[in-house]
């Protein structure tokens, strides 16, 4: 394995900000909200997610994701 950096290689380009952010332009489900929050899909957590979606709508997902 060559330990020296290749002087001819180009650095990885920076990912544009618009590609890093997700938008909740589509329908957001309780499962989506749970996965984005890092919670397990359990009946209790599903109830939490459904309540959160009922009060905050799709913005609940936007608050969890960049």
Secondary structure, 3 states (H helix, E strand, C coil): CCCCCCCCCCCCCCCCHHHHCCCCCCCCCHHHHHHHHCCCCCHHHHHHHHHHHHHHCCHHHHHHCC
